[in-house]
């Protein structure tokens, strides 16, 4: 007996002054994780429009050289379970960047040139 998986893909287009700011893909799957894909948008930070209920965040391929103190929780992203920031030109992480992310189980920082974890 096969099960159907219900999936809804929502494209959020942010436009300011008639210019496309970014395209964010939000996928909602029944019995799965709430996922936000902001990859390859030349972003320099996590968009404030990312929902607080987000569980999986993909910021790969953007330009984010630093994760500062409480980098994710200051945006209210306390429910994150997986964060992908591959190839983001990341070179420094504050030692408390992931403070408050008690559900985080997977972190992918591959393809970066980390030189420092700051205290």
VMD Tcl script that draws the C-alpha trace (Angstrom):
set ca {
  {0.00 0.00 0.00}
  {1.58 3.29 -1.02}
  {1.10 6.58 0.75}
  {0.73 9.94 -0.91}
  {2.93 12.66 0.47}
  {1.25 16.02 0.56}
  {3.63 18.84 -0.30}
  {3.00 22.51 -0.81}
  {5.64 24.76 -2.32}
  {5.25 28.44 -1.75}
  {7.40 30.96 -3.58}
  {7.77 34.20 -1.72}
  {8.91 37.04 -3.93}
  {10.10 40.17 -2.20}
  {9.97 43.32 -4.29}
  {11.12 46.72 -3.12}
  {11.04 49.80 -5.36}
  {10.07 47.62 -8.34}
  {13.25 45.52 -7.98}
  {13.34 41.84 -7.17}
  {15.01 41.49 -3.77}
  {14.99 37.70 -3.49}
  {13.04 34.58 -4.15}
  {12.58 32.36 -1.12}
  {11.24 28.85 -1.53}
  {9.29 27.54 1.43}
  {8.29 23.89 1.34}
  {5.68 22.51 3.68}
  {5.35 18.74 3.83}
  {2.96 16.82 5.99}
  {4.91 14.71 8.50}
  {8.13 16.50 7.55}
  {10.11 19.65 8.30}
  {9.26 23.25 7.48}
  {12.06 24.14 5.08}
  {13.21 27.52 3.81}
  {15.63 27.60 0.87}
  {17.44 30.91 0.44}
  {20.36 29.41 -1.47}
  {22.28 31.20 -4.21}
  {20.61 34.60 -3.76}
  {23.80 36.66 -3.07}
  {22.38 37.45 0.38}
  {24.65 38.87 3.07}
  {22.42 37.89 6.00}
  {19.42 35.77 6.91}
  {16.27 37.54 5.66}
  {14.02 38.77 8.47}
  {11.09 37.29 6.52}
  {12.19 33.73 7.36}
  {9.42 32.33 9.56}
  {10.07 31.64 13.22}
  {8.65 28.13 12.79}
  {11.37 27.20 10.25}
  {13.06 23.89 11.01}
  {15.44 23.56 8.05}
  {17.28 26.59 6.65}
  {19.47 26.53 3.54}
  {21.61 29.64 3.08}
  {24.22 27.96 0.87}
  {25.92 29.89 -1.91}
  {25.41 33.32 -0.35}
  {27.98 35.79 1.00}
  {27.93 35.51 4.78}
  {31.49 35.88 6.11}
  {30.60 35.93 9.83}
  {28.21 34.24 12.24}
  {27.93 36.66 15.15}
  {26.69 36.06 18.68}
  {23.18 34.49 18.73}
  {23.22 34.70 14.94}
  {20.04 32.64 14.49}
  {18.16 33.03 17.76}
  {18.12 36.84 17.59}
  {15.83 36.39 14.58}
  {13.62 34.06 16.62}
  {14.76 30.94 14.73}
  {14.80 28.76 17.86}
  {13.18 25.77 16.10}
  {16.02 25.16 13.65}
  {17.02 21.52 13.41}
  {19.20 21.72 10.30}
  {21.25 24.61 8.91}
  {23.14 24.45 5.61}
  {25.58 27.28 4.89}
  {27.86 25.67 2.33}
  {30.11 27.87 0.20}
  {29.09 31.11 1.94}
  {32.57 32.64 2.20}
  {32.24 32.08 5.95}
  {35.55 32.71 7.71}
  {34.65 33.46 11.33}
  {32.13 32.17 13.87}
  {31.42 33.63 17.29}
  {31.62 30.90 19.94}
  {28.00 31.71 20.88}
  {26.63 31.93 17.34}
  {24.34 28.94 17.90}
  {23.17 29.99 21.36}
  {19.51 29.07 21.93}
  {19.32 26.48 19.15}
  {18.52 23.53 21.40}
  {17.00 21.47 18.55}
  {19.94 21.83 16.13}
  {21.13 18.37 15.07}
  {22.73 19.01 11.68}
  {25.04 21.80 10.57}
  {26.77 21.86 7.17}
  {29.51 24.46 6.78}
  {31.45 22.67 4.04}
  {33.18 24.67 1.34}
  {33.99 27.62 3.59}
  {37.38 28.94 4.67}
  {36.93 29.10 8.41}
  {39.92 30.67 10.07}
  {38.51 31.55 13.47}
  {35.97 30.67 16.13}
  {35.83 33.80 18.27}
  {35.31 33.76 22.03}
}
mol new
graphics top color blue
foreach p $ca { graphics top sphere $p radius 0.5 }
foreach p [lrange $ca 0 end-1] q [lrange $ca 1 end] { graphics top cylinder $p $q radius 0.2 }
display resetview
